[in-house]
Each structure stands twice: as C-alpha cells, then as structure tokens.
Amino acid sequence: MKSKALFFSVLSLIMLQSFLSANDRITVYTIGDSTMADKDTVDNPERGWAMALPLFFDAGKVKIDNHAKNGRSTKSFIDEKRWETVVNSLKSGDYVFIQFGHNDEKQDNPSVYAAPHGAYKDNLTRFVEETRAKGANPVLMTPIVRRKFNDKGVLTDTHGEYPDVVRQLAVELNVPLIDMEKKSRRVIQQLGDEASKKLFVWFDAGVYRKFPKGKQDDTHLNERGAQAIAKLAVEGVEKLNLPLASLLKPVHVFMDEAMKRIAEEDPNAYLIDMAEGELQGDRTHFNEKAAEELGRKMYEQIKNIVPAGGISQSQAALPPVFGAEYAETAQKDELTRVFISPVRIIWKSGDVVNEDVLLKKGGSQAAMGAKNTCAIKSGIGDTASILLDYGKEIHGGLQLVMGSSSRREPSLVRIRFGESVGEANSTTLNSEWKVGFSTDDHAKRDIVMEIPRDGLIEIGNTGFRFVRIDLLQSNTTIRLREARAVLRFRDIPYLGSFRSSDERLDKIWLTGAYTVHLNMQEYLWDGIKRDRLVWLGDMHPEVATIIRVFGANEVIPKSLDYACEQYPLPAWMNGMSAYSLWYLIIHYEWYMHSGDLDFLKKHRDYILGLIAQIDGKVDEKGVETLAPSRFLDWPSSPNQAGVEAGYRALIVWAMHDAEKLCKILDEPDFAVKAAHCAEKMNKHIAPHNNLKQAAALMAIADILDAQKACNEVISVGGAQGFSTFYGYYMLQAQAKAGQYQNALDIIRQYWGGMLDMGATTFWEDFDLKWTENAARLDEITPAGKQDIHGDFGAYCYPGFRHSLCHGWSSGPTAWLTEYVLGIKAVDAGCRTVKIEPHLADLQWVEGSFPTPYGIIKVRHTKDKNGKTVSEISAPKEVKIIKN
C-alpha cells in the first residue's frame, strides 16, 4: 500500500508540473469543498476528484487550476476571498466548475451554513454571473453523494434540497449542469454497500502510519474513487457538447506520459514485488517494466470503475422536470444523427417544379408560404413522383420539411427506400421471396402514409441510398422545403487506414470499412436493410475488419454477450452448429487484439460448456454428430460433399482456437479435451470436392497444404466461385500459400466489380457473371439490360431482397491490412506485433493499425532493386518484429 501511495504521489507531481508551462491554454478553475480539493499525498490515501481531472485533458491545451478547499461552503469560499482570487484570474474562454453543498448544509456552523433557497442559491448565482462577466464559462455541479446505505442496501439521501436548488438554478440561468449527485448515486448504488468502499477512504489498521487505527470515511474519496468521479464529470462535459470536450484525450494517454517520465528519471530502479495481483514490499523506485505493469493496472481500474450498463454509455441527460423515477427507463441514443441532402434528382414524373431546392442545405424548420419549395402536383387520376439520390448507402430514415399544401387535411404519399434505383422503383411482395420484387420483412421500406400540411415529419428506419416519393392524393399540391436523409451511425474515428499506389485497392479498403461501420448499430448487425440481427458466423469477417479499422470497439463484446443470452447452451448459436464454432474463433481473435482477460473470463463457463458439447458429439473414429444440417455460406450449398469437408475443417479450426483459449483461462483439462477433439476429427479428412470454401477452411485448419488447396481449386479460374462471405478465407488461404499477387488481382476484379456497378458498400452476394449485361445500381435500367439488383440472387436473397450492405463482405479490408501492410498481432493485447509486408505489384503502401496502446503507422516502398524498405512508428509498449 505504501508503494501505491508513493506511485500516486510521483504521478501527481509529474502531472501538475506538466500542466504549468503554457500561457495560452484554457484554464478550468474548480471551486468547491473537500470532495473536490487537492490533498497532501504523503502517507495519505485521500484524494479530491478534481485532482484527477488533468488525466483526461490535453495538457498542451488545458490547465486545471483547483481552488476547492476542505470544509468550505459557498459562504466561506466568498468570505475568505477565495472566489475573489479566482474571478480576478479569469480570462475569456476559461471554465469554472462549481460544486458545493456538503458544508453549506451544516446549520450548526454559522461560518459555513447557507440556506438552500437563500444564501446558497444567491452565492451560486454570483459565481455564475461574475464568471460570465469575464467572458468565461460557468458549469454548475450538484454535490456528489455520501456513501450511506440503509439496512436494505439502498443508498440514502444526505443532501436534502441542495441538489434540487442547483438543478433549478441551472434552468433559470441557462447554465450547463453536470448532475454529479445523480451520476455518483447511480455508480455507488450499482456497486453496493460493500464494493463501494473501494472508492472511499476505507482501510484497515496498520496500512498507513498516519492512521494507525485505520479509517472508515463515507464522504471522502481515495485515488480510485477520485478518478471514477472525475470520469463522470468528463462524461458530463461530453454529453453537454461543451467546446471543452474537444480538448479531451484518450484515457490511456496520461499513462504513457507518466510512465515515460518515471522510467527516464531512474531507468535502473528495482522492480516492485508482485503477488496475487497486489503490490508488496517497500521499494521506492520503479523500472520501466514495473511502471508499465502498474500503469496497466491503474488504467484498468479507471476504465472499468463504472459498472457495465452504467451511466457512462446509457443514462439520458433529461430536463429537470423528469424525476428520479425515469432514471431506470430513460436511455441515451448511443448513435449519432446527421442530416444529408440529396446529391441529385434522378427522375421525376408528372407536375414537379423547382426540385433543385431539395439539393440545398436544410435547417429542419418549416415556414409559411411557397417560396423556396419544390411543388409536387397530382391531377385527377395521375400521380406525380420524384426519385432522389443521396450519393452513398445510408442507414436511417427521411425527414420531410413541408411548405404547406393545397389541402387543409393531410395528404397521402408513398415513400419507397431503395439500396438501388431499381429497388426504389420496385413492387413490394411480402408473401414470398422472388426475383424482381422487393420485401419489407426486416425493415419497412415501402410506406404509404399521410403527411402534414405544414411542419415536418420523419419516416423510416432502413438501409438505403435512394428515395422515391409519390403523391397519391388526386388533384393535390404538396410543397417540400427539404427531403433530407437521416444518417444514424456510431460516431467513432477510423483509427486504421490504407493507402497505396493503386487507388482501386484504396477504395475497396475504405468501402469495406464503411460497410461494417454502418452495421455497427446498438449491436453488430449483418445488414442494415435485411438481417438486422446478431449472426455469430457472419460476425467473424466484421470483427476482423473492426479491430483493424476501429480498434477494440465495445460493439463486439456487447454482441457476444447478447448472443449468449439469446442462445444458452445446449442451443447452437442462431440455431446453427457452425455458428457456435465461429463463436470460439471470434473469442480468440478478440482476445489477441484487446487483451481483455476479464471479458474472456466472463465467458469461461459458456466456452467450456461449448467445448464439452462439441467434443461429446465426436467419437474416437472422427465421426461427428453435431447437427443434422451443415452450413458454410449460401453459394456453397449445392455442393454438399464439399460443404461436409469444409464443415469438418471448421470444427478443427475452432478446436485449435478453443485449446488456446483454455490455456489462457488456465483450464488444462479442457485444453486437452479441445486438442483431442481436433485429433479425432483429423482421423477422417473429407475431400474438398472442388469447393473453394471447403479448400480454404482446410488450408487454414492445416489439414490441407495451402499450395495444394490453391493450385487445385481456390486460385483456379480467378474470382470464379468466390463469395462475398467466404472470399475472405479464400484470400487467407492464398496468403498462406504465398499467392499474394493472385489475391490482389481477385480483390480488384471481384470486390472492384461491385464498385464498377455503382456500389458504395459491399453486397451480401455477388457473381461477376451478373455484370455481363446489367445496368449500374444508380441508374434506371434501360430496355434490353438487366437490373444488377433485382434480376439476380438466389437462396434467401433473390431480387431486391438481396442486401447491398452486408458486413460479412468486408474481408478485403482486414486482409489488406494484415497481408499488404503486413500488420498482425502475435501476443495478446497487441503487446507484440509482427510486420511482414507483401506488396506484390504495388510500388508503395502506407497505413495505420490501432492497438490498445496507440496507433502503429507504417510505410513500405520498393526501392530501385525491388526490395521493400519500411518505415515504422509504434507505441513504446508494443514490441515490433520485422521480417
């Protein structure tokens, strides 16, 4: 414990020193009481939460100046001229975080007492008004809760009216409010009576010399608690969209800075002894290894302190009229909404005038009169129509802003969303799946509805690029001011990147990334129009793409959790035994990238139960009886002999990864069970029967030589026989065989073939033969040509039911990063990364790869002799192995 205290003392000193150099930074002044104040860190576990704020901000742009003081109230803070010091230092653009209440409540102490609706409210008003007078930004905060549970384990209130006064004042003065009382209450209540002690100054006798009898303090925070509460404040800044939010940095960055300084100051220092995950001994220095380990542990504490499903991601910031009864049901929309105007008018029919107004930027505001509107008029017995193109595949709906109409009553319209022009113009048939027709079975995309005369209305939630609007009301005119798409997406940065001497490959990489991005909704979907579900097998290429583009995104573990809830053992994932095999493979790949052992342990019982279930259905001769049906992907279905071979190979692959998972989980008996299961399966190896899907899985599972697999079937005929889902594994087999040029040629031909037909995302299925006499998806199909969308497709996706944005088709994005940029994690959590580029016919390639420690950047260039020369930049925590 003493070592911990020393580390935090050093860290605090380092951070404070680093924040005092620049003069042009924004200063955040914090004023309040002991729960917020700076503390002596020598042999003292207590911390104010404002002490932790510097961890979260860019030190070059933000300085935290903490003026909070133990025992102060709004009254004493003013009486002692502490507020005068702050206000005299304020400059335009600065911030003042204001949190009082713990001491204002003390009626028996006249030096601090301030009545809630009297002096307390008046003093807070003074802080706000005088801050604004200096051009600075006040932020009101309710006091954090005390840890006081009743005998039923319910956290009780100790602040009375004081938090409500702050909430009301924020409304009256139009001041940003961060409701720290409500936020901290939820965290402490979720942790419960016992676990919440870990955030407060609770420790036994003999731990600190200064407190020989120990201490049980339910008001003041320890280091971990201060960081947790500071994290809540920072989340409040983000939710309010304050300009200050743009100056936040990733939480892990402060660790990089602090650890580097410690290591540089004493690189030869001793390693702190570790036992059972706790620091022991009485050392006073840290070498780099110790600093990194301690930093990792401390970061995990910060990252995980808010319980799963807690305030961090889901609590909605409601107006103050909503009481506490809404806390459990109100939920913030995890995704972002953006309005996009159409980029062109593809077609119109009937009396439609001034349609170009719809291409302009909108404002979602209706107005009286017909000026600057598109007029759509239907006569007696005819229908006026317009077809809009939004330029890119979109997930979301449509917002119509009206400019009045010729009727007082609502008018009847038909709205058709389409991933292609053909689908937007198509006939809907929901009784069966049929080539040439569209369906509404997963998302309603063909809607007949009434629209208001004025105002606005929003329609739809599906995947689309095109919208057709028909006015069905005879002898009626409607006027549209705006017809903007509502793009609903996960607002996350593209941390990975890929650029090369071939722009076609660059576009393919980015299109695959965007395809998956659109499917990263609340959970990881298969498609945004159809298959808006979590399908475990289909997830695998998406996971491969996500970890290379977006890093360790929460949508993956969240979706794995959801799948286990939906399909508890002994059920198979999605009712398909093959998809339970993919579950094991995904877990191993996720762990290798994220290094998240806690999440893996969370799934321990399911993983072990699944291994036992699979092994129990394979006898000693290699005869397996997992399920009566086999499935790889739909195009492989006619070749049942090949599917059988591929299915058996998938079991072997999954059992190899399961063995590795069991070793990580320290489950040696199950590791042996998984390995033995794979051995039993290999006693009977079925022939690939010229099925590319089967040969690819057999090569990956090391039961068929990769060169043989490629030469016999995978590379024969180029892209012929490739599929959007299993094409990823065919490319992997080609890489394993060293056939990088073949793989690049097929990527250009097959996935590039979709781009040539107008794709902006990759499709559920595709065959190059379809393109021979077909029109692009972004044009009206001329006579004599086929519709690339509506006239093809089979199995579960004939005609327009075919999804044109399907995450399983993103394989080239992951493949180009892994084999052309050559970046692959070989240790859990990307602690060791191998870089082995294969440029084939490319002259140069550059890009980035996200790890839990930061971004790896590479550039590979061929010199005049054809040798690849590499430039590599990586976080210091990541060991790079160069081939």
ChimeraX attribute file (.defattr): number of C-alpha atoms within 10 A of each C-alpha:
attribute: neighborCount
match mode: 1-to-1
recipient: residues
	/A:1	15
	/A:2	20
	/A:3	18
	/A:4	18
	/A:5	17
	/A:6	19
	/A:7	20
	/A:8	16
	/A:9	17
	/A:10	16
	/A:11	19
	/A:12	18
	/A:13	13
	/A:14	16
	/A:15	19
	/A:16	16
	/A:17	10
	/A:18	16
	/A:19	18
	/A:20	15
	/A:21	11
	/A:22	13
	/A:23	10
	/A:24	10
	/A:25	18
	/A:26	22
	/A:27	22
	/A:28	23
	/A:29	22
	/A:30	24
	/A:31	26
	/A:32	27
	/A:33	26
	/A:34	24
	/A:35	29
	/A:36	30
	/A:37	22
	/A:38	20
	/A:39	16
	/A:40	10
	/A:41	18
	/A:42	14
	/A:43	18
	/A:44	18
	/A:45	26
	/A:46	25
	/A:47	26
	/A:48	27
	/A:49	26
	/A:50	28
	/A:51	24
	/A:52	23
	/A:53	22
	/A:54	23
	/A:55	24
	/A:56	20
	/A:57	22
	/A:58	18
	/A:59	23
	/A:60	16
	/A:61	16
	/A:62	22
	/A:63	25
	/A:64	23
	/A:65	20
	/A:66	22
	/A:67	19
	/A:68	27
	/A:69	20
	/A:70	15
	/A:71	16
	/A:72	25
	/A:73	29
	/A:74	29
	/A:75	23
	/A:76	19
	/A:77	22
	/A:78	16
	/A:79	13
	/A:80	11
	/A:81	11
	/A:82	16
	/A:83	20
	/A:84	13
	/A:85	12
	/A:86	18
	/A:87	18
	/A:88	11
	/A:89	12
	/A:90	23
	/A:91	16
	/A:92	14
	/A:93	16
	/A:94	22
	/A:95	22
	/A:96	25
	/A:97	22
	/A:98	25
	/A:99	27
	/A:100	29
	/A:101	26
	/A:102	25
	/A:103	23
	/A:104	26
	/A:105	21
	/A:106	15
	/A:107	12
	/A:108	8
	/A:109	11
	/A:110	11
	/A:111	15
	/A:112	21
	/A:113	22
	/A:114	25
	/A:115	17
	/A:116	19
	/A:117	13
	/A:118	10
	/A:119	15
	/A:120	23
	/A:121	18
	/A:122	17
	/A:123	17
	/A:124	20
	/A:125	18
	/A:126	15
	/A:127	22
	/A:128	23
	/A:129	15
	/A:130	18
	/A:131	23
	/A:132	18
	/A:133	13
	/A:134	16
	/A:135	14
	/A:136	21
	/A:137	25
	/A:138	22
	/A:139	20
	/A:140	25
	/A:141	24
	/A:142	23
	/A:143	25
	/A:144	24
	/A:145	24
	/A:146	23
	/A:147	23
	/A:148	16
	/A:149	17
	/A:150	9
	/A:151	7
	/A:152	7
	/A:153	12
	/A:154	14
	/A:155	20
	/A:156	14
	/A:157	14
	/A:158	13
	/A:159	19
	/A:160	11
	/A:161	14
	/A:162	22
	/A:163	22
	/A:164	17
	/A:165	17
	/A:166	28
	/A:167	21
	/A:168	15
	/A:169	19
	/A:170	21
	/A:171	13
	/A:172	10
	/A:173	11
	/A:174	9
	/A:175	15
	/A:176	19
	/A:177	23
	/A:178	28
	/A:179	23
	/A:180	22
	/A:181	18
	/A:182	17
	/A:183	22
	/A:184	22
	/A:185	19
	/A:186	21
	/A:187	20
	/A:188	24
	/A:189	18
	/A:190	17
	/A:191	17
	/A:192	16
	/A:193	18
	/A:194	10
	/A:195	11
	/A:196	17
	/A:197	20
	/A:198	16
	/A:199	22
	/A:200	24
	/A:201	22
	/A:202	18
	/A:203	17
	/A:204	12
	/A:205	11
	/A:206	11
	/A:207	16
	/A:208	19
	/A:209	12
	/A:210	12
	/A:211	15
	/A:212	11
	/A:213	13
	/A:214	16
	/A:215	15
	/A:216	13
	/A:217	16
	/A:218	17
	/A:219	15
	/A:220	24
	/A:221	27
	/A:222	22
	/A:223	24
	/A:224	22
	/A:225	25
	/A:226	25
	/A:227	28
	/A:228	24
	/A:229	28
	/A:230	24
	/A:231	23
	/A:232	22
	/A:233	22
	/A:234	20
	/A:235	18
	/A:236	22
	/A:237	20
	/A:238	15
	/A:239	16
	/A:240	15
	/A:241	12
	/A:242	14
	/A:243	10
	/A:244	20
	/A:245	16
	/A:246	12
	/A:247	15
	/A:248	18
	/A:249	15
	/A:250	11
	/A:251	15
	/A:252	20
	/A:253	16
	/A:254	21
	/A:255	20
	/A:256	19
	/A:257	15
	/A:258	21
	/A:259	23
	/A:260	16
	/A:261	17
	/A:262	21
	/A:263	19
	/A:264	11
	/A:265	13
	/A:266	13
	/A:267	15
	/A:268	12
	/A:269	17
	/A:270	15
	/A:271	15
	/A:272	21
	/A:273	13
	/A:274	12
	/A:275	9
	/A:276	6
	/A:277	8
	/A:278	11
	/A:279	15
	/A:280	15
	/A:281	12
	/A:282	13
	/A:283	14
	/A:284	14
	/A:285	20
	/A:286	23
	/A:287	19
	/A:288	20
	/A:289	17
	/A:290	19
	/A:291	23
	/A:292	20
	/A:293	14
	/A:294	20
	/A:295	19
	/A:296	15
	/A:297	14
	/A:298	16
	/A:299	18
	/A:300	13
	/A:301	15
	/A:302	21
	/A:303	15
	/A:304	10
	/A:305	20
	/A:306	22
	/A:307	14
	/A:308	11
	/A:309	9
	/A:310	14
	/A:311	21
	/A:312	18
	/A:313	15
	/A:314	15
	/A:315	20
	/A:316	18
	/A:317	18
	/A:318	13
	/A:319	9
	/A:320	12
	/A:321	8
	/A:322	11
	/A:323	9
	/A:324	9
	/A:325	8
	/A:326	12
	/A:327	16
	/A:328	10
	/A:329	9
	/A:330	14
	/A:331	15
	/A:332	13
	/A:333	12
	/A:334	15
	/A:335	14
	/A:336	12
	/A:337	14
	/A:338	11
	/A:339	19
	/A:340	20
	/A:341	22
	/A:342	24
	/A:343	15
	/A:344	15
	/A:345	16
	/A:346	16
	/A:347	14
	/A:348	18
	/A:349	14
	/A:350	16
	/A:351	16
	/A:352	18
	/A:353	14
	/A:354	13
	/A:355	21
	/A:356	14
	/A:357	17
	/A:358	22
	/A:359	19
	/A:360	15
	/A:361	13
	/A:362	16
	/A:363	11
	/A:364	18
	/A:365	12
	/A:366	17
	/A:367	15
	/A:368	10
	/A:369	12
	/A:370	16
	/A:371	10
	/A:372	17
	/A:373	22
	/A:374	22
	/A:375	20
	/A:376	26
	/A:377	25
	/A:378	22
	/A:379	16
	/A:380	9
	/A:381	9
	/A:382	16
	/A:383	20
	/A:384	23
	/A:385	22
	/A:386	19
	/A:387	22
	/A:388	27
	/A:389	25
	/A:390	19
	/A:391	16
	/A:392	16
	/A:393	25
	/A:394	26
	/A:395	23
	/A:396	23
	/A:397	21
	/A:398	23
	/A:399	20
	/A:400	22
	/A:401	27
	/A:402	27
	/A:403	26
	/A:404	24
	/A:405	22
	/A:406	14
	/A:407	14
	/A:408	10
	/A:409	11
	/A:410	17
	/A:411	20
	/A:412	17
	/A:413	20
	/A:414	17
	/A:415	21
	/A:416	24
	/A:417	29
	/A:418	26
	/A:419	29
	/A:420	28
	/A:421	28
	/A:422	27
	/A:423	29
	/A:424	25
	/A:425	18
	/A:426	19
	/A:427	15
	/A:428	19
	/A:429	15
	/A:430	12
	/A:431	8
	/A:432	9
	/A:433	21
	/A:434	22
	/A:435	18
	/A:436	21
	/A:437	20
	/A:438	27
	/A:439	24
	/A:440	16
	/A:441	15
	/A:442	15
	/A:443	16
	/A:444	17
	/A:445	26
	/A:446	22
	/A:447	15
	/A:448	15
	/A:449	13
	/A:450	16
	/A:451	21
	/A:452	20
	/A:453	20
	/A:454	21
	/A:455	16
	/A:456	19
	/A:457	15
	/A:458	15
	/A:459	18
	/A:460	20
	/A:461	19
	/A:462	25
	/A:463	28
	/A:464	30
	/A:465	23
	/A:466	28
	/A:467	29
	/A:468	22
	/A:469	22
	/A:470	22
	/A:471	26
	/A:472	22
	/A:473	23
	/A:474	16
	/A:475	15
	/A:476	19
	/A:477	20
	/A:478	28
	/A:479	27
	/A:480	25
	/A:481	27
	/A:482	29
	/A:483	28
	/A:484	27
	/A:485	29
	/A:486	22
	/A:487	22
	/A:488	20
	/A:489	20
	/A:490	17
	/A:491	11
	/A:492	11
	/A:493	9
	/A:494	18
	/A:495	19
	/A:496	23
	/A:497	21
	/A:498	23
	/A:499	19
	/A:500	20
	/A:501	15
	/A:502	14
	/A:503	10
	/A:504	16
	/A:505	22
	/A:506	17
	/A:507	17
	/A:508	25
	/A:509	26
	/A:510	21
	/A:511	21
	/A:512	28
	/A:513	28
	/A:514	23
	/A:515	28
	/A:516	31
	/A:517	23
	/A:518	26
	/A:519	25
	/A:520	25
	/A:521	18
	/A:522	15
	/A:523	18
	/A:524	28
	/A:525	28
	/A:526	29
	/A:527	27
	/A:528	29
	/A:529	30
	/A:530	24
	/A:531	15
	/A:532	19
	/A:533	17
	/A:534	20
	/A:535	21
	/A:536	24
	/A:537	25
	/A:538	21
	/A:539	24
	/A:540	23
	/A:541	25
	/A:542	30
	/A:543	28
	/A:544	23
	/A:545	29
	/A:546	26
	/A:547	22
	/A:548	28
	/A:549	29
	/A:550	20
	/A:551	23
	/A:552	22
	/A:553	15
	/A:554	12
	/A:555	18
	/A:556	21
	/A:557	18
	/A:558	13
	/A:559	21
	/A:560	21
	/A:561	14
	/A:562	13
	/A:563	18
	/A:564	17
	/A:565	10
	/A:566	14
	/A:567	14
	/A:568	12
	/A:569	14
	/A:570	11
	/A:571	15
	/A:572	20
	/A:573	23
	/A:574	18
	/A:575	11
	/A:576	18
	/A:577	21
	/A:578	24
	/A:579	22
	/A:580	24
	/A:581	26
	/A:582	22
	/A:583	23
	/A:584	23
	/A:585	21
	/A:586	23
	/A:587	22
	/A:588	22
	/A:589	18
	/A:590	22
	/A:591	21
	/A:592	19
	/A:593	24
	/A:594	19
	/A:595	20
	/A:596	17
	/A:597	14
	/A:598	10
	/A:599	15
	/A:600	19
	/A:601	14
	/A:602	11
	/A:603	15
	/A:604	16
	/A:605	11
	/A:606	16
	/A:607	22
	/A:608	19
	/A:609	15
	/A:610	22
	/A:611	24
	/A:612	15
	/A:613	16
	/A:614	20
	/A:615	24
	/A:616	14
	/A:617	14
	/A:618	17
	/A:619	13
	/A:620	13
	/A:621	12
	/A:622	18
	/A:623	14
	/A:624	18
	/A:625	13
	/A:626	18
	/A:627	12
	/A:628	6
	/A:629	10
	/A:630	17
	/A:631	16
	/A:632	21
	/A:633	16
	/A:634	15
	/A:635	20
	/A:636	21
	/A:637	14
	/A:638	9
	/A:639	14
	/A:640	14
	/A:641	18
	/A:642	22
	/A:643	26
	/A:644	21
	/A:645	22
	/A:646	31
	/A:647	23
	/A:648	25
	/A:649	29
	/A:650	24
	/A:651	25
	/A:652	27
	/A:653	23
	/A:654	24
	/A:655	28
	/A:656	22
	/A:657	20
	/A:658	28
	/A:659	26
	/A:660	18
	/A:661	25
	/A:662	21
	/A:663	14
	/A:664	17
	/A:665	16
	/A:666	11
	/A:667	15
	/A:668	14
	/A:669	11
	/A:670	21
	/A:671	24
	/A:672	15
	/A:673	20
	/A:674	27
	/A:675	18
	/A:676	17
	/A:677	27
	/A:678	24
	/A:679	17
	/A:680	19
	/A:681	22
	/A:682	17
	/A:683	12
	/A:684	13
	/A:685	16
	/A:686	18
	/A:687	17
	/A:688	25
	/A:689	17
	/A:690	17
	/A:691	23
	/A:692	30
	/A:693	29
	/A:694	32
	/A:695	32
	/A:696	31
	/A:697	30
	/A:698	28
	/A:699	26
	/A:700	21
	/A:701	23
	/A:702	13
	/A:703	15
	/A:704	18
	/A:705	16
	/A:706	26
	/A:707	18
	/A:708	13
	/A:709	26
	/A:710	25
	/A:711	13
	/A:712	15
	/A:713	21
	/A:714	28
	/A:715	23
	/A:716	14
	/A:717	10
	/A:718	16
	/A:719	22
	/A:720	15
	/A:721	21
	/A:722	27
	/A:723	25
	/A:724	23
	/A:725	27
	/A:726	26
	/A:727	28
	/A:728	25
	/A:729	23
	/A:730	29
	/A:731	28
	/A:732	25
	/A:733	29
	/A:734	26
	/A:735	23
	/A:736	18
	/A:737	17
	/A:738	15
	/A:739	20
	/A:740	21
	/A:741	16
	/A:742	17
	/A:743	25
	/A:744	23
	/A:745	16
	/A:746	22
	/A:747	26
	/A:748	18
	/A:749	17
	/A:750	22
	/A:751	31
	/A:752	18
	/A:753	18
	/A:754	24
	/A:755	19
	/A:756	14
	/A:757	17
	/A:758	17
	/A:759	22
	/A:760	24
	/A:761	29
	/A:762	29
	/A:763	25
	/A:764	21
	/A:765	23
	/A:766	26
	/A:767	19
	/A:768	15
	/A:769	9
	/A:770	17
	/A:771	17
	/A:772	10
	/A:773	12
	/A:774	18
	/A:775	22
	/A:776	22
	/A:777	22
	/A:778	19
	/A:779	15
	/A:780	15
	/A:781	16
	/A:782	10
	/A:783	7
	/A:784	9
	/A:785	12
	/A:786	18
	/A:787	26
	/A:788	26
	/A:789	29
	/A:790	23
	/A:791	19
	/A:792	20
	/A:793	24
	/A:794	16
	/A:795	11
	/A:796	11
	/A:797	18
	/A:798	20
	/A:799	24
	/A:800	30
	/A:801	27
	/A:802	27
	/A:803	25
	/A:804	30
	/A:805	32
	/A:806	30
	/A:807	34
	/A:808	30
	/A:809	29
	/A:810	33
	/A:811	30
	/A:812	29
	/A:813	31
	/A:814	23
	/A:815	26
	/A:816	25
	/A:817	24
	/A:818	23
	/A:819	20
	/A:820	26
	/A:821	29
	/A:822	20
	/A:823	26
	/A:824	21
	/A:825	21
	/A:826	16
	/A:827	16
	/A:828	19
	/A:829	21
	/A:830	23
	/A:831	21
	/A:832	16
	/A:833	22
	/A:834	18
	/A:835	21
	/A:836	18
	/A:837	24
	/A:838	21
	/A:839	23
	/A:840	15
	/A:841	13
	/A:842	16
	/A:843	15
	/A:844	21
	/A:845	22
	/A:846	20
	/A:847	19
	/A:848	24
	/A:849	25
	/A:850	23
	/A:851	26
	/A:852	18
	/A:853	18
	/A:854	19
	/A:855	17
	/A:856	20
	/A:857	19
	/A:858	21
	/A:859	20
	/A:860	25
	/A:861	20
	/A:862	16
	/A:863	11
	/A:864	7
	/A:865	6
	/A:866	9
	/A:867	10
	/A:868	16
	/A:869	12
	/A:870	18
	/A:871	10
	/A:872	14
	/A:873	12
	/A:874	19
	/A:875	16
	/A:876	12
	/A:877	15
	/A:878	20
	/A:879	16
	/A:880	22
	/A:881	14
	/A:882	13
	/A:883	8
